[in-house]
Every structure is written in structure tokens, then in C-alpha cells.
Amino acid sequence: IKTLVTSEVYMNYFKMLFATLTLATSISTAISKDLPASCMTISDQTNTPGEMGVTITNNCGECAIGRVNTFLNGNVLNFDGNLTLQPNQSSRQTVQLNKGFGTYQIKVLDVKSCN
């Protein structure tokens, strides 16, 4: 019987822990809000024979996380990456031009506020 009680206590502990983590995740998700993707601007494109680069600047007025990806002729080249920038902060993003011939682009797909 003692083992059963101990197991029950542990099970209740894990249920409470799971509920707390679920609630924390829900609150965190609710706090971040969608921002217009255009508030992260792309500028200063440079090209070399082997690389293209752009500068992405956060003009959102608050800390923002942009989902960024690279495209070749409109087709996705990589998995999306997250770029976190403080207001007015910039980051240089580059892509190697070794995936084929065509038009390379770096795009900000969507933006959320930081939690």
C-alpha cells in the first residue's frame, strides 16, 4: 500500500507540473503578438560572384522576431530561421550563390513581438 500511495503522490505531482507548464506556454504565446512583416525592412543588397547579402532592420518600434528564409527563383532553399532584433537594430544576412542559377532573395516572412 505504501508503494501505491507514493506512486499516486508522484503521479499527482507530474499532473500538477504538466498543468503548470501548459499554462506558462499558453500565457507566453498569448503575450507575443503578430506585427506586419514590412516593419522589418530589407536594404543594402550587395552581390559578389559567390554571395548575396542584405541588411535587415527592425523598424517595428519594439523587440521583434522575424521568420526569415532564402529563395531561389521563388523556391525555398532552407528551413526558416528566426532573427531577433531590438528596435532600430540591424543584422547582415547572406546567402551563398552556389545552389544554382537564377534570382536569389532573402525575405522576412512574418514578424512577432518578443515575449
C-alpha positions as a Markdown table, in Angstrom:
| # | Residue | x | y | z |
|---|---|---|---|---|
| 1 | Ile | 0.0 | 0.0 | 0.0 |
| 2 | Lys | 2.9 | 2.4 | 0.8 |
| 3 | Thr | 4.2 | 2.0 | -2.8 |
| 4 | Leu | 0.8 | 2.7 | -4.2 |
| 5 | Val | 0.5 | 5.9 | -2.2 |
| 6 | Thr | 3.9 | 7.0 | -3.2 |
| 7 | Ser | 3.1 | 6.3 | -6.9 |
| 8 | Glu | -0.1 | 8.3 | -6.5 |
| 9 | Val | 1.7 | 11.2 | -5.0 |
| 10 | Tyr | 4.3 | 11.3 | -7.8 |
| 11 | Met | 1.5 | 11.0 | -10.4 |
| 12 | Asn | -0.3 | 14.0 | -8.8 |
| 13 | Tyr | 3.0 | 15.9 | -8.8 |
| 14 | Phe | 3.5 | 15.2 | -12.5 |
| 15 | Lys | 0.0 | 16.2 | -13.3 |
| 16 | Met | 0.4 | 19.5 | -11.5 |
| 17 | Leu | 3.8 | 20.1 | -13.2 |
| 18 | Phe | 2.3 | 19.4 | -16.6 |
| 19 | Ala | -0.6 | 21.7 | -16.0 |
| 20 | Thr | 1.7 | 24.5 | -14.8 |
| 21 | Leu | 3.9 | 24.1 | -17.9 |
| 22 | Thr | 0.9 | 24.1 | -20.2 |
| 23 | Leu | -0.4 | 27.3 | -18.6 |
| 24 | Ala | 3.0 | 29.0 | -18.8 |
| 25 | Thr | 3.2 | 28.1 | -22.5 |
| 26 | Ser | -0.3 | 29.5 | -23.2 |
| 27 | Ile | 0.5 | 32.7 | -21.4 |
| 28 | Ser | 3.8 | 33.1 | -23.3 |
| 29 | Thr | 2.0 | 32.5 | -26.6 |
| 30 | Ala | -0.7 | 35.0 | -25.8 |
| 31 | Ile | 1.7 | 37.7 | -24.9 |
| 32 | Ser | 3.5 | 37.7 | -28.3 |
| 33 | Lys | 1.6 | 39.5 | -31.0 |
| 34 | Asp | 1.7 | 39.5 | -34.7 |
| 35 | Leu | 3.4 | 42.5 | -36.3 |
| 36 | Pro | 3.5 | 43.4 | -40.0 |
| 37 | Ala | 6.3 | 41.7 | -41.8 |
| 38 | Ser | 7.1 | 45.1 | -43.5 |
| 39 | Cys | 8.2 | 46.6 | -40.2 |
| 40 | Met | 11.5 | 44.6 | -40.7 |
| 41 | Thr | 13.0 | 46.3 | -43.7 |
| 42 | Ile | 15.5 | 44.8 | -46.2 |
| 43 | Ser | 18.1 | 47.2 | -47.7 |
| 44 | Asp | 21.7 | 47.5 | -48.8 |
| 45 | Gln | 21.8 | 44.5 | -51.1 |
| 46 | Thr | 25.3 | 43.6 | -52.2 |
| 47 | Asn | 26.4 | 41.0 | -54.7 |
| 48 | Thr | 29.8 | 39.3 | -55.1 |
| 49 | Pro | 30.4 | 36.5 | -57.5 |
| 50 | Gly | 29.8 | 34.0 | -54.7 |
| 51 | Glu | 27.5 | 35.7 | -52.2 |
| 52 | Met | 24.5 | 38.0 | -51.9 |
| 53 | Gly | 23.9 | 39.9 | -48.7 |
| 54 | Val | 21.2 | 42.2 | -47.4 |
| 55 | Thr | 20.7 | 44.2 | -44.2 |
| 56 | Ile | 17.5 | 43.6 | -42.2 |
| 57 | Thr | 16.5 | 46.4 | -39.8 |
| 58 | Asn | 13.9 | 46.3 | -37.1 |
| 59 | Asn | 11.6 | 49.3 | -37.6 |
| 60 | Cys | 8.8 | 47.8 | -35.6 |
| 61 | Gly | 9.2 | 50.1 | -32.6 |
| 62 | Glu | 9.7 | 47.1 | -30.2 |
| 63 | Cys | 11.7 | 43.9 | -29.9 |
| 64 | Ala | 10.7 | 41.7 | -32.8 |
| 65 | Ile | 11.3 | 38.2 | -34.1 |
| 66 | Gly | 11.3 | 37.8 | -37.8 |
| 67 | Arg | 10.9 | 34.5 | -39.6 |
| 68 | Val | 13.5 | 34.7 | -42.4 |
| 69 | Asn | 14.2 | 32.4 | -45.4 |
| 70 | Thr | 16.2 | 32.3 | -48.6 |
| 71 | Phe | 14.6 | 31.7 | -52.0 |
| 72 | Leu | 16.0 | 30.8 | -55.5 |
| 73 | Asn | 13.6 | 31.6 | -58.3 |
| 74 | Gly | 10.8 | 31.7 | -55.8 |
| 75 | Asn | 11.5 | 28.3 | -54.3 |
| 76 | Val | 12.5 | 27.9 | -50.7 |
| 77 | Leu | 16.2 | 27.0 | -50.2 |
| 78 | Asn | 16.5 | 26.4 | -46.5 |
| 79 | Phe | 14.4 | 25.9 | -43.4 |
| 80 | Asp | 13.0 | 29.1 | -41.9 |
| 81 | Gly | 15.2 | 30.8 | -39.3 |
| 82 | Asn | 14.3 | 33.3 | -36.6 |
| 83 | Leu | 16.0 | 36.6 | -36.4 |
| 84 | Thr | 15.5 | 38.5 | -33.1 |
| 85 | Leu | 16.3 | 42.2 | -33.2 |
| 86 | Gln | 15.8 | 45.1 | -30.8 |
| 87 | Pro | 14.2 | 48.3 | -32.1 |
| 88 | Asn | 16.4 | 50.0 | -34.8 |
| 89 | Gln | 18.9 | 47.1 | -34.6 |
| 90 | Ser | 20.1 | 45.7 | -37.9 |
| 91 | Ser | 21.6 | 42.4 | -39.0 |
| 92 | Arg | 23.5 | 41.4 | -42.1 |
| 93 | Gln | 22.2 | 38.2 | -43.7 |
| 94 | Thr | 24.0 | 36.5 | -46.6 |
| 95 | Val | 23.4 | 33.6 | -48.9 |
| 96 | Gln | 26.0 | 31.6 | -50.9 |
| 97 | Leu | 25.2 | 31.7 | -54.6 |
| 98 | Asn | 26.1 | 28.0 | -55.1 |
| 99 | Lys | 22.6 | 26.5 | -55.3 |
| 100 | Gly | 22.1 | 27.2 | -59.0 |
| 101 | Phe | 21.5 | 29.9 | -61.5 |
| 102 | Gly | 18.6 | 32.4 | -61.1 |
| 103 | Thr | 17.3 | 35.1 | -58.8 |
| 104 | Tyr | 18.2 | 34.8 | -55.1 |
| 105 | Gln | 16.1 | 36.5 | -52.4 |
| 106 | Ile | 16.2 | 36.8 | -48.7 |
| 107 | Lys | 12.7 | 37.5 | -47.3 |
| 108 | Val | 11.1 | 38.3 | -43.9 |
| 109 | Leu | 8.0 | 36.0 | -44.0 |
| 110 | Asp | 6.3 | 37.2 | -40.8 |
| 111 | Val | 7.1 | 39.0 | -37.6 |
| 112 | Lys | 6.1 | 38.6 | -33.9 |
| 113 | Ser | 6.8 | 40.7 | -30.9 |
| 114 | Cys | 9.3 | 39.3 | -28.4 |
| 115 | Asn | 7.9 | 37.7 | -25.3 |
